[in-house]
């Protein structure tokens, strides 16, 4: 009989693979230029946007993009959103998800390769590293030699610049939550709130760690998108692919020339490893589509450069589909279908969600009312037999100017309205002054005679109207008997 093995005797191996240091080589070409351009645009917007001004009138913040937490407002150029309009952010998240799905259906992990913040900042950190320590071979040689005085100086310079970039990244983020020029002045003079320094320190540490040290580990182990997109992709999606039908069998340049001279087939791949050397995550694209691959296209640039030098057609590595791989093996012509049911559905959903959000934004009311009925007591019977209900009413004036509104109460028969703090008790329409861009809370007492209001509960509608601008808002509650 086999002796049972205790669980502690099993060798489960490591819980995760140890990080292998990657030394990406410098490369030039179409996709590298696209990445440089997108990096400049993305970082430029992120760092400079807090300083863009937008005139909203006297007394209003003039920062174009501002998350005003003390006043519970979000400003984006001409748009001002209140907490009650959080559904717009929900819509933006839905649009972002659908856009990612569409990008994946068309070009695989194009987001990861070109626009993801982790990719952008890691690329910037790589550029700094290459500038100070040299290209791939120099960095590998210096790494093998160990710590020397020159190496110490270079490492100090590199990490100092990394920390400076990380610090400004964290500093730029907090500028979106306060007036940027004012906060910069306070930060320099050490008069800024303590919380600002804390958040800058946290974001500096995370940027430095993620972009400088963890790098591809973030994409492989921390980010859920590689696993999600693997489930969403299909055979028509364009992915960075090594074309095995052209590249195999691999051989040296000299041997390939000899085989072709004899009329024998030879693969275009000369096993130069340039595609591996330039890869920021250190994979070999020739092993097929891998979850590690962020599809940045740098291997395409590297391979195209080699193919050009040896006189072979470019795009041995290129954006390709599973369909075309199979068709080439079968001797059929290539076909590309960007427009297909999947992309049509995603585009349609984006259009619908975007149209709904645009309609809601264009037709949003700049006047709102919330009514909360008193719970204890819910109603009071006065000495003359009439019934009084009390309500807390919040009026929201989202317009950038003050206004006067009238309050109507419909429901109870012959009801009178008393707005606490106003001298008159009116059976008509009390007028209320609302300040610009603010919430006004009122105590409203509604009194009605028992005669004609004998039901236990009656629907009650409170309506506010701005006769000048035509804005109107209403809320429904109940008028109840004791």
N, C-alpha and C positions, 0 to 999 in steps of 0.2 A: 504493500500500500504506500501511496505517496504521503509523505509527512506534510501536514498543513503548514503554510508559511505565515508567520505573524505579520500584520500590516507594517510594523516598524522595520521589518527586514527588507521590504521592497526598496529599490532605488528609483525614486520618482524623477530624478534629474532636477535641473534648475527650474524655478518657476517662470523665468523669462530669459530670453537670450541676452547675453552681455552686449553692450554697445560696441560696435566696431567703428573706430574713428575714420571718418571720410575726409579725403583731401581732394575736393573737386578742382579740376583743371580749368583754366581760363579758356573760353571759347567765344567765337564771334559768328554771327550769322543772323538770319531773319528772325528766328524765335528768340535769340538772345536780345536783339534790338527791341522786339516787342516787350520783353520782360523789363528792359531798362526804361522804356517809355511808360509802361503801366506803373512801375515802381515810382517814377518821378511824379506822375499824376496822383497816385494814391497817397504818397507821403506828403506831397504838396498840399492836397486838400486837407488831410488830417492835421498837419501842423499849423496851417495858415487860416483855416476856416474860422476859428474863434475870434480872429481879429477883423473879420469882415463886418461892416456896420450896416444897419438897416433902420431907417427913420420910421418910428411908429407913433410919433407925436410927443408932445411934452409930457414928462412924467413916466413914460414907458421905456423899458430897456431898449437900447439901440444895437444890441449884439444880434447878428443875423440868425445864428443858431445858439440857443441857450436853453438849458434845463434849469428852470428856476424853482428849486425845491422849496424854499421858504414860502413862496406864494403859490405853489402847486400849479405851475404853468410850464408848457413846452412851446418854445418859439422856433419856428423855421421860416425865415424870411417873412412872407406875408401871412403865414399860417400861425395861429395861436390855439393851442389845444388845452382843454381843462381836464381835470381828473375824470369827469363824467364822460369824456370822449375817448376813454382808453381803448375803445373798440377800433379806433384808427390804427393803433399799434398792433392789435391783433391782426388786422387786415394786412399791415406791412409784413408781419411775420409769415402770413400765408403766402403773400406775393413772393417773399424771399425764398420760401421752400419750393414753390412752383417754378421759380426761375432756376433754382439749382437743379430741379428735376429736368427741366428743358435743356439746360446746358449739358447735363449728363447724357441725355438722349441724343444730343447732336455731337458733342465733342468730348465725351468721357469726363475725366477729372480736370477739365479746363479751369474750373474755379481754383482747385488746389494748386495747379501749376503756375497761375498768373496773378490771381487776385486775393487769395487767402492771406490774412495778416501774418500768419506764421511763416508763410513762404516769402512774403515781401520783406519782413524784418530779417529773416535768416539770410536771404539773398544780400541784403545790405551788410550784414555782419560778415558774410563771406567776402564781400568786396573789400572791406576794411582789412580783413585778415590777409588777403592776397596782396593788397597794397603794401603792407608792412613786412610780411614774412616771405613774400615771393610766391611763385606759382607752385603747382603740385609737387614737382620733384624737389624743389628747394625746401618746402615745408616738411616733406617726408624725411629728407636728409637731416634737417635740423632736429626733427623729433627723435630720430635714431641716435644722434650725437649726444643727447642729454642737455642738461642746463649749462650754458656758458654765459659769459658776461654779455655778449651780443644777444644771445637768446633771451636773457633776462630783461634787457632793455626793450627788445621787440615785444615780448609778452606784456611788459608793463604798459607800453604805448598802446598795444592792441586792446587790452582790457580797459584801459582808461577811456579810449574812444568808445568802446562798447558801452561802458557805464554812462558816458556822456549822452550817447544816443538813447539809451534806456531811460535816463533821467529826463531828457526832454520829451520822450514818449509819454512817461507818466505825468510830467508837468502839463503837456498839451491836453491830456484827458481831463484834468481838473478844471482847465480853462473853459470847458463847455458847461460848467456848473456855476460860474460866476462871471462877472464882467472881466474879460480877458486882460485889457491894459491895467485895470485897477488891481487885479489879483497878481499880475506879474510884478507890479511896483511893490505890493505888500510882501510878496515872496522874497524879493531882493533885499528889502529892508527888514526882513524877519518880523513883520507885523501881520502876516497872514494867519488865519485860523489854524489851530493845531491839527485839525482834521485834514486840512489840505496837505500838510507835510506828511501826515501818516499815509494818505492815499498815494502821494507821489512816491514815497519809499516803497510801498507795496508793489505798485506798478513798475517801478524801476527794477526791483528784484525779480519780478516775474518775467519782464521783457528780457533782461540780461540772462536769466536762467534758460528760458525757453528758446530764444534765438541764438544764444551764444554757446550753450552747453548741450541741451537736449536735442535740438534741431529735428532730425528725421524721426526721433523717438516719439515726438509729439504726434506726428502724423500716423505713426504705426500703432502706438499703444493708447494714446489719449483721445484722439479724434474719432468720433463714431462714423464720420462721413465715408471713409473707404469701405466700410462694411455695408453701409446703406446703399451706396452707389453700385456696389457689386451685385446687390439684389435687384436694382432698378435697371441696369444696363441691358441691352439686347444686341443681337448680331448685326444691327445696322449702325450702331454707334461708332463714331470715328475715335480710335484710340491710337496712341503712339505704338507702333508695331514694327518689329523686325521681319522683313519679308523673306521667310525661309526658302520660298521657291526661287528666289534670286540669289540668296546668300550662300546656300549650302550646295555642295560640300565646301567647307572652309579650307583654304590653303594659302600658301604664301603668294606674294605678287609674282615672283619669278616662276613658281610652279604653275600658277594659273595661266601665265602667258605661254608656257610650254604646252599645256594641255589644249589651249585654244588653237595653237599653231598646228596641232595634230588633229584638229577637228573634234576634239573631245570636250564634253561639258565641264565647266569649272565655275564654282560659286564666286560671286563678287566680293564676299567678305574675306578679307586678308588677315583676320584675327589680330588687328592692330590694337584693340582694346580702347580706342579713343572714346567710344560710346560709354564705356564703363568709367573711364577716367574723369569725364566731365559731369557724371551723374551726381546730383547733390544728395542723393540717398544711398549711393554706392551699389546699385544693382546692375545686373547684366540684362539689358533689354532683350538680348537674343534668347533668353530662357523663357520668353513668352510673357503674357500679361500677368503682372504681379500686383498684389495689394500695396506693396511698398512704393510702387511707381506713382509719382504725382503728375506725370505726363506734362512736364514743363517744356519738352521739345528740344532741350539742349543736346541730347544725343543725335537728333536729326541734323542739327548744325554741324556737329563734330563729324558725323559720317559723311555728310554732303561734302565737307572740305576734303576728306580723304578720297572720296570717289572722284572729285574734280581733279585732284593731283595725279591720280593713276589713270585718268582717262576713261572712267566708267560712268554710266548714267547715275544721276543723283537719286535720292529718295529710296535707297536701300532700307533705311529706316524712315518711316513717315506715318502720317495719320492714315489709318486703314481700318477696314471693317472685317468682321469674321466672314461675312458673305463674300467679299471680294477675295479673301484668302482661299475659300473653297472654290470659287469660280476660276481663279487662276490655275489651281491644281487640275481642274476639269477642262482647261483649255478654253474657257469662256471669257468674253470681255467683261471688264469691270463696270459696275454700276454703283451710283451713290444716290441715296434717297434721304435727303434732309427732311422733306415734307412727307410724312407718313402718319398713320392714325395716332401714334403715341405723341408726336410733336404737335399735331393739330389739337389734340385734347389739351395738352399742357398750355399751348398758346391761347386756346379758347378760354380756359379757366383763368389764365392771367388777365385776359381782356375783360372777362366778366367781373372778376374781383376788383380790378382796377377801375372799371366803369362804375361799379357800385360805390366804391370809396370816393371817387370823384363826384358822383351825384350827391352823396351824403355830405361831402365837404362844401360843395357849392350851395346846397340847400340847408345847411346847418343853421339852426336858430341862434341868434345872438342874445336871446332872452329866454330864461328858463325859470321854472318854479318847482319847488319841492314842498310837499305838505306832510306834516307828521301830527296825527291826532294825539291829544293827551290820553294817557292810559290810566291815570289815577288822579281824580276820578274821570271817567269817560264823559260824564255829563252832570250838570247841576240844575236842580229845579229852584228857581228864584221865588221870592215871597209872593210875587204876583201870579205865580203858576207857570210862567214862561220857562223855556228850556234853553240852557246855554252850553255850548260846546267850545272848547279851546283848542287851538292849533298852533304849532310852530311852523312858520312859513319862511322858506329861504328863497330869495329872489337872486338870480344870477344875471348880471349885466356883463355880457362878453364884448360889448362895444367899447371902443377906445375913447368914449366921451360919456359924460353924465347924461341922464335922461329922467323924465317924469313919466310914470306909468299909473294907470288906474286899475283898481282891484274890483272885480265882480265876483259875487257869490250866487250861484244858482242851485236850487234844490228845495230847501225849506220854504214854506209859504210865509210871506211877510217878514222875512228875516232882516235883522239889522246887523251891521258889521262895525266892530270897534277894533281899530288897530291901536294897541297899547302904546302910549307915548304920543298919540295924536289926540288933541282935545275933543274933537267932535265924534259923536256916534252917528254913523250915517246909514241910512237905508238905501243910499245910492251907491256911488262909486268913489271910495277914498282914493286920493292922489298921493303917490309915494315917490320920493326923490331917491334915485339910485346913483351911486358914484360910479365913475368910469372903471371898467374892468375889475369889478369886485362883487363879493357876495354880501347881501344884506339880509339879516335875520329879523323877523318880525314875530310879535305875539299877537294873534288874531282871535278875537272872541266873536262867535256867531250866536245870536240870540233870536229865538222864534217863539211865537205864542203856541201854547199847547193845542189850541183849537186849530184844526186844519193840518196839524202835524202829529197825528195820533199814532202813526206807525212806529214800531220799535227802532227801525233804521231806515234812513232815507239817503239816496245817493246825493253827494254834494260835489259841485264843481267850482273850483277857484280858478279864475282866469285873470291874467294881467295883460294889459294892452298898452302899447306905445303908439299913440295916435300920430305922432310926428313921423316916425320911421315905418310904421305899419307892422312892427313885430308883435307877435302874440304868443302866449304860452299858457297852458292850463294843466291842472292836476286834479285827480278825482279822489275823493275820500267819502266818509259817511257822516251824517248827522244823526245821532242816536238819542233816545230818550233814557232817563235814569232807570 
